[in-house]
Amino acid sequence: MRVIEINVPSATPKPRHEALSHVEAPWFGGPGFYARVALLGALALTLFAVLGLRLWSLQVLHSAPFRAAATRQATRSVLVPAPRGPIVDVVGRPLVETGAELVVEADPAALGAQNRAGVWRPNRLGRRLLAALAALTHTRPATLVARVQTSVRADPFAPAVVVPHASMALTSFLAERARSFPGLATGALPTRVYPQGALGGTFLGLLGQLSPQELARRQYPWAHPGQVVGQSGVEATYDRYLDGGFSIARESVDALGRPHGQLRVARRARPAAGLRLTIDTRLQRVAQQSIRDGIALAHRAGYPDADAGAAVVMNPRTGALYALASVPELDQAAAASDPAYLQRLLTQKGGQSPLVDLATQGLFPTGSAFKPIVAEAALAAGLIGPTSTLPCTGSLTVGGIVFRNVESWINESLTLPQALQISCDTWFYRLGEAFYSRQLHGSLDVQRWAKLLGLGHPTGLDVPGESGGVVPTPAWLRKSYGETWYEGQSVNLAIGQGFLDVTPLQLAVAYSALANGGAVVRPHVAAAVVSPSGVERRLAFPPVRHVQLVDVNSIREGLYLAAHAPGGTSAAVFGNFPIAVAGKTGTAQVPSGSDDSWYASWAPAWNPKVVVVVVIQHGGFGADAAAPAARRIYQAFFARRAGR
């Protein structure tokens, strides 16, 4: 038997290096070890003690502000529009008040959500409910969705008004079936009420939601996105006083921001101030009716295309407007309650639109009503004196063109008062020739005086949208039409024709300056801001300028003779009127249609209390339509002052 030996390696390998020596140290049992452990424990206890004290401080000493903050996180603030201030006339008659408008509101968070682009989209519940509401209101569902989207852009948390001007029947139906329409609610919002109906559409103005463009321009620096503000009239000019702002309401919400409680007012808005106007409601109503009567007179006189007009009734010393009338009239009451009304006006074809206030925005040539301004320019330039005479003939040839007079048979020498009395065109044509000669040497007398007296630029009226008008000059004609100013242009301008375009309000300002001795007033319709407690703060409107008039009494005499002396252009209307009137008719030729009928005047003639300017578009001769309308206004004005 053979024996084989097998060598098995050891399981524990030998270390390659062996320690030469070692020393035993008392690490776990020595004083250094216990010192380190004690230090670490003390540090931990200190940290836990500080943390405990801080928790105690937060929960006991300073719990109130943190509790309030937590509460705020569980509620949401909503801006609720407050009522606007009232507007009254000169004696306190209400023109605009605040009422309540029934609406249907939607909760955007319950009926949909905003996508990544920030556009609100309805969810399944929202689509179903908005479709049902659209069927009840005969509205397209897309219209209701668009209203929610507009509201969300303005204020993501406020309820969205999806049905404005809701009927009582609709709101009652929804209130009775509230469980069937979750996310929809009925409510009431402040709105404007007009006790006088359509009266005052020319100056009261309309309201509208603030657009992003207006917000970007900081036109209303005190407003919030989506806020309803004054867009025209005194509602716009004095919005900072009339705007009541917002009350702050709070509603409870869950973790997803969905409301689950009623709105509760946390802070009420300050009461808005009111506005008292210079307008006399009764006189305003008379002025409106007088224009309609003037239109009817024009129709009877053979001018069937007469369909519009304007009247200005103003204090010649202060610029306070007693009436500012325009026909056709804007019905602001209908505009506030019927959205389709404004849409019809915007799409109207043909005829004069009520959206244009003819008293402040309508531009017309004045015809002979411009002659007193031409006369003052001639007196100031020394071309004539109070007793100077010029020929009044049947015609005058200028540059090969025959300019005719209304009275083709006349051939007399007249003074300025006499020329104004009968409104002799050829007398003023000759002044036009003299002005043209001075113009060749750099003098623009008529244009300078017209602009000094308030024509050719806005008057500064405290109602927005006023037109500037045109007082033509050679430079303006060259720039606008590329034409050269010839002598005939000066002759035409001397009787208020050619390219001259003014508003009735501008002519009223010019006549006020002639009446009061040279103060160019700033017309206005606001008299005072009224605090919620009833304290008035009067508004100041100083004159724009004072001009030095030359021999103006000769102009006043001529205008008095025109209204009261035999042969005067308006003597048939005012000859027997108990109050002395100084007035001038105007018959202005226009590019198409019948002539415009003008009457510009003041009374009493020698102690002016009121200026009245009336224009009837396409109304024919000034004495046919405008002058009778002015007489009716004077009757009402002086009857009011006499207490009748």
C-alpha positions in Angstrom: 0.0 0.0 0.0 1.2 3.4 -1.0 0.7 6.4 1.3 0.2 9.9 -0.3 0.6 13.0 1.7 -1.5 16.1 0.8 -0.6 19.5 2.2 -3.7 21.7 2.9 -3.1 25.5 3.2 -4.0 27.1 6.5 -7.4 29.0 6.6 -5.9 32.0 8.3 -3.2 33.6 6.1 -0.2 35.0 7.8 0.1 38.8 7.8 2.7 40.1 5.5 3.8 42.5 8.1 4.0 41.9 11.8 3.9 44.6 14.5 7.2 44.9 16.3 5.4 46.2 19.5 2.1 47.5 20.9 0.9 49.6 23.9 -2.4 49.1 25.7 -4.3 52.5 26.2 -7.3 52.9 28.5 -9.6 54.4 25.7 -13.1 53.2 26.9 -12.5 53.6 30.5 -10.5 56.7 30.8 -11.7 60.2 31.8 -11.4 61.7 28.3 -14.0 59.3 27.0 -16.6 60.2 29.6 -15.8 64.0 29.2 -16.6 63.8 25.5 -19.9 61.9 26.0 -21.0 64.4 28.7 -20.2 67.3 26.4 -22.2 65.8 23.6 -25.2 65.1 25.8 -25.2 68.7 27.2 -25.2 70.1 23.7 -28.1 67.9 22.7 -30.1 68.9 25.8 -29.4 72.6 25.1 -30.7 72.3 21.5 -33.8 70.4 22.6 -34.4 73.0 25.3 -34.1 75.9 22.8 -36.5 74.1 20.4 -38.9 73.5 23.2 -38.8 77.2 24.3 -39.4 78.3 20.6 -42.4 76.0 20.3 -43.8 77.3 23.5 -43.3 80.9 22.3 -45.0 80.2 19.0 -48.0 78.4 20.5 -48.5 80.5 23.7 -46.9 83.9 23.5 -47.3 84.7 19.7 -50.2 82.5 18.7 -52.6 85.3 17.7 -50.9 86.6 14.5 -50.1 83.0 13.3 -53.7 82.0 14.0 -54.9 84.9 11.9 -52.5 84.0 9.1 -53.7 80.5 9.2 -57.3 81.7 9.0 -56.4 83.9 6.0 -55.0 80.9 4.2 -58.4 79.3 4.6 -60.3 82.3 3.2 -60.2 84.3 0.0 -60.6 88.0 -0.5 -63.1 89.2 -3.1 -63.6 92.8 -4.3 -67.3 93.8 -4.4 -68.1 97.0 -6.4 -69.6 99.8 -4.3 -72.3 102.2 -5.4 -71.3 105.3 -7.4 -72.2 108.7 -6.3 -75.4 110.5 -7.5 -75.5 113.3 -10.0 -78.1 116.1 -9.6 -79.0 119.2 -11.6 -78.5 122.8 -10.5 -81.3 122.8 -8.0 -80.8 119.2 -6.8 -83.2 117.3 -9.1 -81.8 113.8 -9.5 -80.3 113.0 -12.9 -78.4 109.8 -12.0 -78.9 107.5 -9.0 -77.7 104.1 -8.0 -80.0 101.1 -8.2 -79.6 97.3 -8.1 -79.2 95.0 -11.1 -80.1 91.4 -10.8 -77.4 89.1 -12.2 -76.4 85.5 -12.5 -72.9 84.7 -11.3 -70.7 81.7 -11.9 -67.9 80.3 -9.7 -65.0 79.8 -12.1 -63.2 77.4 -9.7 -66.2 75.1 -9.5 -67.1 75.1 -13.2 -63.6 74.9 -14.7 -60.0 75.8 -14.4 -57.3 77.7 -16.2 -54.9 75.9 -18.5 -51.2 76.5 -18.8 -51.8 79.5 -21.0 -54.0 81.1 -18.4 -57.2 80.6 -20.3 -60.2 79.4 -18.3 -61.9 76.3 -19.7 -65.1 74.7 -18.4 -65.1 71.2 -17.0 -67.8 68.6 -17.6 -70.0 70.2 -14.9 -69.3 73.7 -16.2 -70.3 72.7 -19.8 -73.5 71.1 -18.6 -74.6 74.0 -16.4 -73.6 76.7 -18.9 -75.4 74.9 -21.7 -78.6 74.7 -19.5 -78.3 78.4 -18.5 -77.8 79.4 -22.2 -81.0 77.6 -23.1 -82.9 79.5 -20.3 -81.6 82.8 -21.5 -81.6 82.2 -25.2 -77.9 82.8 -25.3 -75.1 80.9 -27.0 -73.0 78.8 -24.5 -69.8 80.2 -26.0 -71.0 83.7 -25.0 -71.3 82.6 -21.4 -67.9 80.9 -21.5 -66.4 84.1 -22.9 -67.9 86.1 -20.1 -66.3 83.8 -17.5 -62.9 84.0 -19.3 -63.1 87.8 -19.3 -63.9 87.9 -15.6 -61.1 85.5 -14.8 -58.6 87.6 -16.6 -59.7 90.6 -14.6 -60.0 88.9 -11.2 -59.4 85.1 -11.0 -61.2 84.8 -7.6 -64.2 87.0 -8.1 -67.5 85.5 -9.2 -68.1 86.0 -12.9 -71.2 87.7 -14.1 -72.5 85.5 -16.9 -76.0 86.9 -17.2 -76.2 90.7 -16.6 -79.7 92.4 -16.4 -81.2 89.1 -15.3 -85.0 88.9 -15.1 -86.8 88.3 -11.8 -88.3 85.1 -13.3 -84.8 83.7 -14.1 -83.3 84.6 -10.7 -86.3 83.1 -8.9 -86.1 79.9 -11.0 -82.4 79.5 -10.2 -82.8 80.3 -6.5 -85.5 77.6 -6.2 -83.3 75.0 -7.9 -80.0 76.0 -6.4 -79.0 72.3 -5.8 -79.5 71.6 -9.5 -77.2 74.5 -10.5 -74.1 74.1 -8.2 -71.5 76.8 -9.1 -74.2 79.3 -10.2 -75.7 81.9 -7.9 -78.0 84.9 -8.2 -77.1 88.3 -6.8 -77.5 92.0 -7.2 -74.9 94.6 -8.4 -75.1 98.3 -8.2 -76.1 100.0 -11.4 -77.1 103.4 -12.7 -80.7 104.6 -12.7 -81.9 107.6 -14.6 -85.0 109.3 -13.1 -85.2 111.8 -16.0 -85.2 109.0 -18.6 -83.2 109.8 -21.7 -82.5 113.4 -20.7 -78.9 114.3 -20.5 -77.3 111.8 -22.9 -75.1 114.6 -24.3 -73.3 115.2 -21.0 -74.0 112.5 -18.4 -72.1 109.8 -20.1 -71.9 106.0 -20.0 -70.1 103.4 -17.9 -68.0 100.5 -19.1 -65.5 97.9 -17.9 -61.9 99.1 -17.7 -60.0 97.7 -20.7 -56.5 96.4 -20.5 -55.4 99.3 -22.8 -56.9 101.9 -20.4 -55.2 100.2 -17.4 -51.9 100.2 -19.2 -52.2 103.9 -20.0 -53.0 104.5 -16.3 -55.9 106.6 -17.4 -57.6 105.6 -14.2 -54.7 105.1 -11.7 -57.1 104.4 -8.8 -58.9 101.6 -10.6 -58.5 97.8 -10.6 -58.6 95.4 -13.6 -62.2 94.8 -14.8 -63.6 97.7 -12.8 -66.5 99.6 -14.2 -65.6 103.2 -14.8 -67.0 106.3 -16.5 -66.3 106.1 -20.3 -67.8 109.4 -21.4 -69.5 112.5 -20.2 -69.1 113.7 -16.6 -69.1 110.0 -15.5 -65.6 109.9 -17.0 -64.3 113.4 -16.1 -65.3 113.1 -12.5 -64.9 109.4 -12.1 -62.4 109.8 -9.2 -65.2 111.4 -7.2 -68.2 109.4 -8.3 -66.4 106.0 -8.1 -67.3 104.2 -4.8 -64.4 101.8 -5.2 -64.7 98.3 -3.7 -65.8 96.7 -0.5 -63.6 93.8 0.6 -65.5 90.5 1.2 -64.1 87.2 2.4 -65.3 83.6 1.6 -64.1 80.3 3.1 -62.3 77.9 0.7 -61.1 74.4 0.9 -57.6 73.1 0.2 -58.2 73.3 -3.5 -59.5 76.9 -3.4 -63.1 76.0 -3.8 -65.6 78.2 -1.9 -67.8 76.5 0.7 -69.3 79.5 2.5 -71.1 82.8 2.0 -69.3 86.0 1.2 -68.9 88.2 4.3 -68.0 91.9 4.0 -64.8 92.5 5.9 -64.3 96.2 5.0 -66.9 98.4 3.4 -65.9 101.0 0.8 -66.0 104.6 1.5 -69.2 106.3 0.4 -68.7 108.0 -3.0 -69.1 111.7 -3.4 -71.9 113.2 -5.6 -71.9 115.8 -8.3 -74.1 118.8 -8.7 -74.3 120.2 -12.3 -75.0 123.6 -13.7 -77.7 122.0 -15.9 -81.3 123.0 -15.4 -83.4 119.9 -16.1 -86.5 121.8 -17.1 -84.5 124.1 -19.5 -82.7 121.1 -20.9 -86.0 119.4 -21.7 -87.2 122.6 -23.3 -84.0 122.8 -25.4 -84.4 119.3 -26.6 -88.0 119.9 -27.6 -87.1 123.2 -29.2 -84.7 121.4 -31.6 -87.5 119.0 -32.6 -89.8 121.9 -33.1 -87.2 123.6 -35.3 -86.8 120.5 -37.4 -90.6 120.4 -37.8 -90.6 124.0 -38.9 -87.9 123.3 -41.4 -90.0 120.5 -42.9 -93.0 122.9 -43.2 -90.7 125.5 -44.8 -89.7 123.1 -47.6 -86.5 121.5 -46.2 -87.4 117.8 -45.8 -83.8 116.7 -45.2 -83.7 118.5 -41.8 -83.2 115.7 -39.3 -80.8 116.9 -36.6 -79.7 119.9 -34.5 -78.2 121.2 -31.3 -78.6 123.9 -28.8 -76.3 125.5 -26.2 -77.7 127.6 -23.3 -74.9 129.2 -21.3 -74.1 131.9 -18.7 -72.0 134.4 -20.7 -70.1 135.5 -17.6 -69.2 132.2 -16.0 -69.4 129.6 -18.8 -71.9 127.6 -16.7 -74.1 125.5 -19.1 -77.8 125.6 -18.4 -78.6 123.2 -21.2 -76.6 121.2 -23.8 -78.9 119.5 -26.2 -78.5 117.4 -29.3 -81.0 115.7 -31.5 -81.1 112.8 -32.2 -80.6 112.2 -28.5 -78.5 109.4 -26.9 -80.7 107.4 -24.5 -78.3 106.6 -21.7 -81.0 104.8 -19.8 -81.5 102.4 -22.7 -77.7 102.0 -23.1 -77.4 101.1 -19.4 -80.1 98.4 -19.4 -80.1 97.1 -23.0 -76.8 96.0 -24.5 -78.4 95.6 -27.9 -79.2 99.4 -28.0 -75.6 100.4 -28.3 -75.0 97.6 -30.8 -77.8 99.0 -33.0 -76.3 102.5 -32.8 -72.8 101.2 -33.7 -74.2 99.4 -36.8 -76.6 102.2 -37.8 -76.4 103.1 -41.5 -77.5 106.5 -42.7 -78.7 109.5 -40.8 -77.2 111.3 -37.9 -76.0 109.0 -35.1 -77.0 109.8 -31.5 -73.5 108.8 -30.5 -72.3 112.2 -31.9 -73.1 115.1 -29.6 -73.8 117.8 -32.2 -73.4 120.6 -29.6 -69.8 119.8 -28.8 -68.7 117.4 -31.6 -70.7 118.5 -34.6 -68.7 120.7 -37.1 -70.6 123.2 -39.3 -69.9 126.3 -41.3 -71.7 129.1 -39.6 -72.8 131.3 -42.4 -73.7 134.9 -41.4 -73.5 134.0 -37.7 -69.8 134.5 -38.1 -70.1 138.1 -39.2 -69.9 139.7 -35.7 -66.4 138.1 -35.3 -65.4 139.4 -38.7 -66.7 142.9 -37.7 -64.6 142.8 -34.5 -61.5 141.9 -36.5 -62.2 144.8 -38.9 -62.7 147.2 -36.0 -59.5 146.1 -34.3 -57.5 146.3 -37.5 -58.8 149.8 -38.2 -60.5 148.9 -41.5 -63.8 150.4 -40.3 -65.1 152.4 -37.4 -68.5 152.4 -35.7 -69.9 155.0 -38.1 -67.9 154.0 -41.2 -70.0 153.1 -44.3 -69.5 150.6 -47.1 -71.6 149.9 -50.1 -74.2 147.1 -49.9 -74.9 146.1 -53.5 -76.6 143.2 -55.2 -73.3 141.6 -56.2 -69.6 141.9 -56.1 -67.1 140.6 -58.6 -63.8 139.3 -57.2 -61.2 137.7 -59.4 -63.6 137.2 -62.2 -66.1 135.5 -59.9 -69.5 137.1 -59.1 -70.4 136.9 -55.4 -74.1 137.7 -54.9 -76.2 139.1 -52.1 -79.5 137.7 -51.0 -81.2 141.1 -51.8 -80.1 141.4 -55.4 -81.9 144.7 -55.8 -80.1 146.6 -53.0 -77.6 149.5 -53.5 -77.0 151.5 -50.3 -74.2 152.6 -48.1 -74.5 151.1 -44.6 -72.8 151.4 -41.3 -71.7 148.3 -39.4 -74.9 148.2 -37.2 -77.0 148.5 -40.3 -75.0 145.8 -42.2 -75.5 143.4 -39.3 -79.2 144.3 -39.1 -80.0 143.2 -42.6 -77.0 140.8 -42.9 -75.7 142.3 -46.1 -73.2 139.8 -47.7 -71.6 142.2 -50.2 -70.8 144.6 -47.3 -68.8 141.9 -45.7 -67.4 140.7 -49.0 -65.7 144.1 -49.2 -64.2 143.5 -45.8 -62.9 140.2 -47.1 -61.1 142.0 -49.9 -59.5 144.4 -47.4 -58.4 141.4 -45.2 -56.9 139.8 -48.2 -54.8 142.9 -48.9 -53.5 142.9 -45.3 -52.9 139.1 -45.5 -50.4 139.8 -48.4 -48.4 141.7 -45.8 -48.6 138.9 -43.2 -51.7 139.8 -41.2 -54.3 137.1 -40.6 -56.8 139.3 -38.8 -60.0 137.2 -39.1 -58.3 134.0 -38.2 -56.5 135.5 -35.2 -59.6 137.0 -33.8 -61.6 133.8 -34.4 -59.1 131.8 -32.5 -58.8 134.4 -29.7 -62.6 134.3 -29.2 -62.7 130.5 -29.0 -63.0 129.0 -32.5 -60.8 126.5 -34.1 -59.7 124.6 -31.0 -61.4 122.9 -28.0 -63.0 125.3 -25.5 -61.9 123.3 -22.5 -65.3 121.8 -21.7 -65.3 119.4 -18.8 -67.0 116.7 -21.0 -64.5 114.6 -23.0 -64.6 114.2 -26.8 -65.0 117.8 -27.8 -64.1 118.6 -31.5 -61.5 121.2 -32.3 -62.9 122.6 -35.5 -61.2 124.5 -38.3 -60.4 128.1 -38.8 -58.7 127.9 -42.3 -55.4 129.8 -43.0 -53.2 129.8 -46.1 -50.8 127.4 -44.4 -53.6 125.0 -43.4 -55.0 125.1 -46.9 -51.7 124.3 -48.5 -51.0 121.5 -46.0 -54.5 119.9 -46.2 -55.3 120.3 -49.9 -52.1 121.5 -51.6 -53.9 124.6 -52.7 -53.0 128.3 -52.8 -55.1 130.9 -50.9 -56.8 133.3 -53.3 -58.8 136.4 -52.6 -62.0 134.5 -53.0 -61.1 132.4 -49.9 -61.0 135.6 -47.8 -64.3 136.8 -49.3 -66.0 133.5 -48.5 -64.5 133.4 -44.9 -65.9 137.0 -44.3 -69.5 135.5 -44.4 -68.6 132.3 -42.5 -68.3 130.0 -45.5 -65.5 128.1 -47.2 -63.5 125.7 -45.0 -64.7 127.2 -41.7 -66.0 124.5 -39.3 -67.0 125.2 -35.8 -69.1 123.6 -33.1 -72.2 125.3 -31.6 -70.4 125.4 -28.3 -67.4 127.3 -29.8 -69.8 129.9 -31.3 -71.5 130.3 -27.9 -68.1 131.0 -26.3 -67.3 133.6 -28.9 -70.7 135.3 -28.5 -70.2 135.2 -24.7 -67.0 137.2 -25.1 -68.7 139.8 -27.3 -71.5 140.0 -24.7 -69.4 140.2 -21.5 -66.7 142.6 -22.8 -63.9 140.2 -23.7 -63.7 137.3 -21.2 -63.3 134.1 -23.1 -65.1 131.7 -20.7 -64.4 128.1 -20.1 -67.8 126.2 -20.6 -68.6 123.6 -18.0 -71.5 121.5 -16.7 -70.2 120.6 -13.2 -70.8 123.0 -10.4 -69.7 121.3 -7.2 -68.6 118.0 -5.7 -70.9 117.0 -2.9 -69.5 114.9 0.0 -71.5 112.0 1.4 -72.5 114.3 4.4 -73.8 116.9 2.0 -71.0 119.4 2.1 -70.3 121.1 -1.3 -67.0 122.0 -2.7 -67.5 124.3 -5.6 -65.4 123.8 -8.7 -63.6 126.7 -10.3 -63.5 127.4 -14.0 -61.6 130.7 -14.6 -61.8 132.3 -18.0 -59.3 131.0 -20.6 -58.2 134.6 -21.5 -59.3 138.2 -21.6 -59.2 140.0 -24.9 -59.4 143.8 -25.5 -62.4 144.4 -27.7 -62.6 147.5 -29.9 -65.9 149.4 -30.4 -67.9 146.3 -29.5 -71.0 148.4 -28.8 -71.5 148.9 -32.5 -71.7 145.1 -32.9 -74.1 144.8 -30.0 -76.3 147.6 -31.5 -76.3 145.8 -34.9 -77.4 142.5 -33.3 -80.1 144.2 -31.3 -81.4 145.9 -34.5 -81.3 142.5 -36.3 -83.7 141.1 -33.7 -86.0 144.1 -33.2 -85.8 146.7 -35.9 -87.9 146.6 -39.1 -86.0 144.7 -41.8 -83.9 142.9 -39.2 -83.2 139.2 -40.1 -84.9 137.9 -37.0 -87.3 140.7 -36.3 -90.2 138.6 -37.4 -89.4 136.2 -34.6 -88.2 138.6 -31.8 -89.8 141.9 -32.8 -92.5 141.6 -30.1 -90.5 139.6 -27.6 -90.7 141.3 -24.2 -87.0 140.8 -23.5 -84.4 142.7 -25.7 -82.4 140.1 -27.6 -79.2 140.6 -29.5 -78.9 137.9 -32.2 -77.7 136.9 -35.6 -79.2 134.5 -38.0 -77.0 132.3 -40.2 -77.8 130.4 -43.4 -74.8 128.2 -44.1 -74.3 126.4 -47.4 -73.0 122.8 -47.1 -71.6 120.4 -49.7 -74.8 118.4 -49.9 -78.3 118.9 -48.8 -80.2 122.0 -47.7 -78.5 124.9 -46.0 -77.9 124.7 -42.2 -80.0 127.1 -40.1 -78.3 129.0 -37.3 -79.2 131.5 -34.6 -76.6 132.9 -32.2 -77.6 135.4 -29.6 -77.7 136.7 -26.0 -80.3 138.4 -23.8 -81.0 140.9 -22.4 -79.2 142.8 -25.1 -77.6 145.4 -22.8 -77.3 143.3 -19.7 -76.6 139.7 -20.8 -77.7 136.9 -18.6 -77.8 134.0 -21.1 -76.3 133.1 -24.5 -78.4 130.8 -26.7 -77.0 129.2 -29.9 -79.1 126.9 -32.0 -78.3 125.0 -35.2 -80.8 123.0 -37.3 -78.9 120.8 -39.7 -80.3 121.3 -43.3 -83.0 123.6 -41.7 -82.7 126.4 -44.4 -82.7 130.1 -43.5 -81.8 131.0 -39.9 -85.1 132.7 -39.3 -87.1 129.7 -40.5 -86.0 127.1 -38.0 -83.2 128.0 -35.6 -84.5 131.5 -34.5 -88.0 130.2 -33.5 -86.3 127.4 -31.5 -84.1 130.0 -29.7 -87.2 132.1 -28.9 -88.8 129.1 -27.2 -85.7 128.6 -25.1 -85.6 132.3 -24.1 -89.3 132.1 -23.0 -88.6 129.1 -20.7 -85.4 130.7 -19.3 -87.0 134.1 -18.4 -90.2 132.4 -17.1 -88.0 130.3 -14.8 -86.2 133.4 -13.5 -89.5 135.1 -13.0 -90.7 132.1 -10.9 -93.4 131.1 -13.3 
